[in-house]
C-alpha cells in the first residue's frame, strides 16, 4: 500500500513539474527519482551486508598500530 502511495506521489510530481517547467525539468526530476529509488533498493537488498562490513572494519578486535 505504501509503495502505491509513493508511486502516485512521484507520478503526480512528474506531471506537475512537466506542466510547470517543461520537459527539461521533468528529466532532471526523473533522474533524481531514479537515484533515490536505486539507493532505496540497494539498501533493502544489500544494506545489512554493507552495514555489517562497515561496523566490522571499525569494531575489529585486531588493532593496527602505526
Backbone as XML, in Angstrom:
<?xml version="1.0"?>
<chain id="A" units="angstrom">
  <residue number="1" name="UNK">
    <atom name="N" x="0.818" y="-1.190" z="0.000"/>
    <atom name="CA" x="0.000" y="0.000" z="0.000"/>
    <atom name="C" x="0.868" y="1.263" z="0.000"/>
  </residue>
  <residue number="2" name="UNK">
    <atom name="N" x="1.914" y="1.258" z="0.820"/>
    <atom name="CA" x="2.790" y="2.432" z="0.890"/>
    <atom name="C" x="3.519" y="2.647" z="-0.431"/>
  </residue>
  <residue number="3" name="UNK">
    <atom name="N" x="3.850" y="1.551" z="-1.109"/>
    <atom name="CA" x="4.539" y="1.679" z="-2.396"/>
    <atom name="C" x="3.635" y="2.329" z="-3.439"/>
  </residue>
  <residue number="4" name="UNK">
    <atom name="N" x="2.354" y="2.006" z="-3.400"/>
    <atom name="CA" x="1.414" y="2.620" z="-4.346"/>
    <atom name="C" x="1.255" y="4.109" z="-4.083"/>
  </residue>
  <residue number="5" name="UNK">
    <atom name="N" x="1.226" y="4.480" z="-2.815"/>
    <atom name="CA" x="1.114" y="5.897" z="-2.463"/>
    <atom name="C" x="2.363" y="6.647" z="-2.914"/>
  </residue>
  <residue number="6" name="UNK">
    <atom name="N" x="3.532" y="6.051" z="-2.680"/>
    <atom name="CA" x="4.784" y="6.687" z="-3.097"/>
    <atom name="C" x="4.848" y="6.818" z="-4.615"/>
  </residue>
  <residue number="7" name="UNK">
    <atom name="N" x="4.450" y="5.780" z="-5.328"/>
    <atom name="CA" x="4.452" y="5.834" z="-6.790"/>
    <atom name="C" x="3.480" y="6.895" z="-7.295"/>
  </residue>
  <residue number="8" name="UNK">
    <atom name="N" x="2.318" y="6.982" z="-6.674"/>
    <atom name="CA" x="1.350" y="8.020" z="-7.050"/>
    <atom name="C" x="1.892" y="9.418" z="-6.818"/>
  </residue>
  <residue number="9" name="UNK">
    <atom name="N" x="2.609" y="9.603" z="-5.715"/>
    <atom name="CA" x="3.203" y="10.912" z="-5.428"/>
    <atom name="C" x="4.281" y="11.261" z="-6.448"/>
  </residue>
  <residue number="10" name="UNK">
    <atom name="N" x="5.074" y="10.276" z="-6.855"/>
    <atom name="CA" x="6.121" y="10.511" z="-7.859"/>
    <atom name="C" x="5.495" y="10.871" z="-9.203"/>
  </residue>
  <residue number="11" name="UNK">
    <atom name="N" x="4.450" y="10.155" z="-9.593"/>
    <atom name="CA" x="3.789" y="10.436" z="-10.872"/>
    <atom name="C" x="3.120" y="11.809" z="-10.840"/>
  </residue>
  <residue number="12" name="UNK">
    <atom name="N" x="2.444" y="12.125" z="-9.739"/>
    <atom name="CA" x="1.805" y="13.441" z="-9.621"/>
    <atom name="C" x="2.851" y="14.554" z="-9.658"/>
  </residue>
  <residue number="13" name="UNK">
    <atom name="N" x="3.971" y="14.340" z="-8.994"/>
    <atom name="CA" x="5.051" y="15.322" z="-9.036"/>
    <atom name="C" x="5.611" y="15.488" z="-10.433"/>
  </residue>
  <residue number="14" name="UNK">
    <atom name="N" x="5.753" y="14.383" z="-11.148"/>
    <atom name="CA" x="6.279" y="14.441" z="-12.516"/>
    <atom name="C" x="5.342" y="15.223" z="-13.430"/>
  </residue>
  <residue number="15" name="UNK">
    <atom name="N" x="4.047" y="14.982" z="-13.306"/>
    <atom name="CA" x="3.077" y="15.705" z="-14.132"/>
    <atom name="C" x="3.099" y="17.190" z="-13.797"/>
  </residue>
  <residue number="16" name="UNK">
    <atom name="N" x="3.135" y="17.511" z="-12.507"/>
    <atom name="CA" x="3.149" y="18.918" z="-12.092"/>
    <atom name="C" x="4.405" y="19.630" z="-12.583"/>
  </residue>
  <residue number="17" name="UNK">
    <atom name="N" x="5.548" y="18.978" z="-12.493"/>
    <atom name="CA" x="6.804" y="19.593" z="-12.945"/>
    <atom name="C" x="6.808" y="19.755" z="-14.462"/>
  </residue>
  <residue number="18" name="UNK">
    <atom name="N" x="6.307" y="18.759" z="-15.178"/>
    <atom name="CA" x="6.263" y="18.862" z="-16.642"/>
    <atom name="C" x="5.355" y="20.004" z="-17.079"/>
  </residue>
  <residue number="19" name="UNK">
    <atom name="N" x="4.231" y="20.179" z="-16.404"/>
    <atom name="CA" x="3.314" y="21.260" z="-16.769"/>
    <atom name="C" x="3.862" y="22.626" z="-16.379"/>
  </residue>
  <residue number="20" name="UNK">
    <atom name="N" x="4.538" y="22.701" z="-15.239"/>
    <atom name="CA" x="5.002" y="23.996" z="-14.740"/>
    <atom name="C" x="6.297" y="24.450" z="-15.409"/>
  </residue>
  <residue number="21" name="UNK">
    <atom name="N" x="7.257" y="23.540" z="-15.576"/>
    <atom name="CA" x="8.584" y="23.959" z="-16.033"/>
    <atom name="C" x="9.050" y="23.312" z="-17.327"/>
  </residue>
  <residue number="22" name="UNK">
    <atom name="N" x="8.316" y="22.360" z="-17.846"/>
    <atom name="CA" x="8.665" y="21.782" z="-19.144"/>
    <atom name="C" x="9.417" y="20.463" z="-19.044"/>
  </residue>
  <residue number="23" name="UNK">
    <atom name="N" x="9.780" y="19.963" z="-20.232"/>
    <atom name="CA" x="10.384" y="18.634" z="-20.336"/>
    <atom name="C" x="11.778" y="18.564" z="-19.739"/>
  </residue>
  <residue number="24" name="UNK">
    <atom name="N" x="12.543" y="19.629" z="-19.843"/>
    <atom name="CA" x="13.898" y="19.623" z="-19.289"/>
    <atom name="C" x="13.891" y="19.406" z="-17.789"/>
  </residue>
  <residue number="25" name="UNK">
    <atom name="N" x="13.000" y="20.096" z="-17.108"/>
    <atom name="CA" x="12.887" y="19.935" z="-15.655"/>
    <atom name="C" x="12.371" y="18.546" z="-15.298"/>
  </residue>
  <residue number="26" name="UNK">
    <atom name="N" x="11.504" y="18.006" z="-16.152"/>
    <atom name="CA" x="10.982" y="16.654" z="-15.898"/>
    <atom name="C" x="12.104" y="15.626" z="-15.920"/>
  </residue>
  <residue number="27" name="UNK">
    <atom name="N" x="13.035" y="15.741" z="-16.873"/>
    <atom name="CA" x="14.139" y="14.777" z="-16.946"/>
    <atom name="C" x="15.055" y="14.880" z="-15.733"/>
  </residue>
  <residue number="28" name="UNK">
    <atom name="N" x="15.281" y="16.092" z="-15.260"/>
    <atom name="CA" x="16.097" y="16.267" z="-14.050"/>
    <atom name="C" x="15.393" y="15.642" z="-12.856"/>
  </residue>
  <residue number="29" name="UNK">
    <atom name="N" x="14.087" y="15.876" z="-12.736"/>
    <atom name="CA" x="13.292" y="15.296" z="-11.651"/>
    <atom name="C" x="13.349" y="13.767" z="-11.703"/>
  </residue>
  <residue number="30" name="UNK">
    <atom name="N" x="13.149" y="13.206" z="-12.889"/>
    <atom name="CA" x="13.165" y="11.747" z="-13.018"/>
    <atom name="C" x="14.543" y="11.167" z="-12.725"/>
  </residue>
  <residue number="31" name="UNK">
    <atom name="N" x="15.600" y="11.885" z="-13.081"/>
    <atom name="CA" x="16.946" y="11.431" z="-12.745"/>
    <atom name="C" x="17.082" y="11.263" z="-11.234"/>
  </residue>
  <residue number="32" name="UNK">
    <atom name="N" x="16.670" y="12.268" z="-10.475"/>
    <atom name="CA" x="16.787" y="12.182" z="-9.022"/>
    <atom name="C" x="15.838" y="11.145" z="-8.429"/>
  </residue>
  <residue number="33" name="UNK">
    <atom name="N" x="14.688" y="10.952" z="-9.053"/>
    <atom name="CA" x="13.773" y="9.895" z="-8.605"/>
    <atom name="C" x="14.435" y="8.533" z="-8.772"/>
  </residue>
  <residue number="34" name="UNK">
    <atom name="N" x="15.083" y="8.300" z="-9.910"/>
    <atom name="CA" x="15.743" y="7.013" z="-10.138"/>
    <atom name="C" x="16.954" y="6.823" z="-9.227"/>
  </residue>
  <residue number="35" name="UNK">
    <atom name="N" x="17.684" y="7.880" z="-8.937"/>
    <atom name="CA" x="18.802" y="7.773" z="-7.994"/>
    <atom name="C" x="18.283" y="7.394" z="-6.611"/>
  </residue>
  <residue number="36" name="UNK">
    <atom name="N" x="17.237" y="8.070" z="-6.160"/>
    <atom name="CA" x="16.666" y="7.764" z="-4.844"/>
    <atom name="C" x="16.100" y="6.349" z="-4.808"/>
  </residue>
  <residue number="37" name="UNK">
    <atom name="N" x="15.432" y="5.945" z="-5.876"/>
    <atom name="CA" x="14.896" y="4.585" z="-5.939"/>
    <atom name="C" x="15.991" y="3.532" z="-5.948"/>
  </residue>
  <residue number="38" name="UNK">
    <atom name="N" x="17.055" y="3.793" z="-6.679"/>
    <atom name="CA" x="18.179" y="2.852" z="-6.711"/>
    <atom name="C" x="18.858" y="2.718" z="-5.366"/>
  </residue>
  <residue number="39" name="UNK">
    <atom name="N" x="19.044" y="3.836" z="-4.679"/>
    <atom name="CA" x="19.643" y="3.773" z="-3.341"/>
    <atom name="C" x="18.739" y="3.036" z="-2.361"/>
  </residue>
  <residue number="40" name="UNK">
    <atom name="N" x="17.442" y="3.273" z="-2.456"/>
    <atom name="CA" x="16.498" y="2.579" z="-1.580"/>
    <atom name="C" x="16.516" y="1.083" z="-1.841"/>
  </residue>
  <residue number="41" name="UNK">
    <atom name="N" x="16.508" y="0.695" z="-3.112"/>
    <atom name="CA" x="16.558" y="-0.725" z="-3.456"/>
    <atom name="C" x="17.873" y="-1.346" z="-3.005"/>
  </residue>
  <residue number="42" name="UNK">
    <atom name="N" x="18.972" y="-0.653" z="-3.219"/>
    <atom name="CA" x="20.278" y="-1.170" z="-2.801"/>
    <atom name="C" x="20.366" y="-1.377" z="-1.305"/>
  </residue>
  <residue number="43" name="UNK">
    <atom name="N" x="19.812" y="-0.460" z="-0.544"/>
    <atom name="CA" x="19.831" y="-0.615" z="0.910"/>
    <atom name="C" x="18.904" y="-1.735" z="1.359"/>
  </residue>
  <residue number="44" name="UNK">
    <atom name="N" x="17.802" y="-1.954" z="0.652"/>
    <atom name="CA" x="16.895" y="-3.029" z="1.048"/>
    <atom name="C" x="17.481" y="-4.395" z="0.722"/>
  </residue>
  <residue number="45" name="UNK">
    <atom name="N" x="18.280" y="-4.486" z="-0.332"/>
    <atom name="CA" x="18.860" y="-5.766" z="-0.729"/>
    <atom name="C" x="20.181" y="-6.023" z="-0.024"/>
  </residue>
  <residue number="46" name="UNK">
    <atom name="N" x="21.085" y="-5.057" z="-0.056"/>
    <atom name="CA" x="22.419" y="-5.291" z="0.471"/>
    <atom name="C" x="22.802" y="-4.391" z="1.614"/>
  </residue>
  <residue number="47" name="UNK">
    <atom name="N" x="21.859" y="-3.686" z="2.172"/>
    <atom name="CA" x="22.172" y="-2.737" z="3.229"/>
    <atom name="C" x="22.704" y="-3.388" z="4.486"/>
  </residue>
  <residue number="48" name="UNK">
    <atom name="N" x="22.169" y="-4.531" z="4.844"/>
    <atom name="CA" x="22.641" y="-5.229" z="6.039"/>
    <atom name="C" x="24.079" y="-5.681" z="5.897"/>
  </residue>
  <residue number="49" name="UNK">
    <atom name="N" x="24.415" y="-6.188" z="4.745"/>
    <atom name="CA" x="25.788" y="-6.624" z="4.490"/>
    <atom name="C" x="26.735" y="-5.437" z="4.525"/>
  </residue>
  <residue number="50" name="UNK">
    <atom name="N" x="26.315" y="-4.330" z="3.911"/>
    <atom name="CA" x="27.157" y="-3.140" z="3.880"/>
    <atom name="C" x="27.360" y="-2.569" z="5.277"/>
  </residue>
  <residue number="51" name="UNK">
    <atom name="N" x="26.306" y="-2.518" z="6.056"/>
    <atom name="CA" x="26.415" y="-2.020" z="7.431"/>
    <atom name="C" x="27.306" y="-2.931" z="8.260"/>
  </residue>
  <residue number="52" name="UNK">
    <atom name="N" x="27.145" y="-4.239" z="8.102"/>
    <atom name="CA" x="27.981" y="-5.180" z="8.834"/>
    <atom name="C" x="29.446" y="-5.064" z="8.468"/>
  </residue>
  <residue number="53" name="UNK">
    <atom name="N" x="29.722" y="-4.880" z="7.192"/>
    <atom name="CA" x="31.113" y="-4.723" z="6.758"/>
    <atom name="C" x="31.714" y="-3.449" z="7.317"/>
  </residue>
  <residue number="54" name="UNK">
    <atom name="N" x="30.935" y="-2.402" z="7.351"/>
    <atom name="CA" x="31.430" y="-1.133" z="7.879"/>
    <atom name="C" x="31.687" y="-1.227" z="9.379"/>
  </residue>
  <residue number="55" name="UNK">
    <atom name="N" x="30.774" y="-1.834" z="10.107"/>
    <atom name="CA" x="30.963" y="-1.983" z="11.551"/>
    <atom name="C" x="32.145" y="-2.889" z="11.851"/>
  </residue>
  <residue number="56" name="UNK">
    <atom name="N" x="32.296" y="-3.945" z="11.065"/>
    <atom name="CA" x="33.413" y="-4.855" z="11.278"/>
    <atom name="C" x="34.755" y="-4.176" z="11.095"/>
  </residue>
  <residue number="57" name="UNK">
    <atom name="N" x="34.803" y="-3.235" z="10.212"/>
    <atom name="CA" x="36.060" y="-2.524" z="9.966"/>
    <atom name="C" x="36.437" y="-1.663" z="11.156"/>
  </residue>
  <residue number="58" name="UNK">
    <atom name="N" x="35.465" y="-1.018" z="11.776"/>
    <atom name="CA" x="35.767" y="-0.080" z="12.845"/>
    <atom name="C" x="35.725" y="-0.715" z="14.238"/>
  </residue>
  <residue number="59" name="UNK">
    <atom name="N" x="35.095" y="-1.869" z="14.365"/>
    <atom name="CA" x="34.994" y="-2.518" z="15.665"/>
    <atom name="C" x="35.760" y="-3.838" z="15.690"/>
  </residue>
  <residue number="60" name="UNK">
    <atom name="N" x="36.794" y="-3.909" z="14.907"/>
    <atom name="CA" x="37.576" y="-5.129" z="14.816"/>
    <atom name="C" x="38.390" y="-5.336" z="16.090"/>
  </residue>
  <residue number="61" name="UNK">
    <atom name="N" x="38.576" y="-6.594" z="16.441"/>
    <atom name="CA" x="39.398" y="-6.920" z="17.610"/>
    <atom name="C" x="40.882" y="-6.727" z="17.301"/>
  </residue>
  <residue number="62" name="UNK">
    <atom name="N" x="41.229" y="-6.795" z="16.037"/>
    <atom name="CA" x="42.618" y="-6.606" z="15.637"/>
    <atom name="C" x="42.882" y="-5.112" z="15.521"/>
  </residue>
  <residue number="63" name="UNK">
    <atom name="N" x="43.688" y="-4.610" z="16.371"/>
    <atom name="CA" x="44.024" y="-3.183" z="16.333"/>
    <atom name="C" x="45.343" y="-3.004" z="15.603"/>
  </residue>
  <residue number="64" name="UNK">
    <atom name="N" x="45.365" y="-2.095" z="14.675"/>
    <atom name="CA" x="46.605" y="-1.798" z="13.961"/>
    <atom name="C" x="47.372" y="-0.740" z="14.727"/>
  </residue>
  <residue number="65" name="UNK">
    <atom name="N" x="48.628" y="-0.951" z="14.828"/>
    <atom name="CA" x="49.480" y="0.051" z="15.476"/>
    <atom name="C" x="50.426" y="0.617" z="14.447"/>
  </residue>
  <residue number="66" name="UNK">
    <atom name="N" x="50.568" y="1.932" z="14.470"/>
    <atom name="CA" x="51.462" y="2.547" z="13.498"/>
    <atom name="C" x="52.835" y="2.761" z="14.059"/>
  </residue>
</chain>
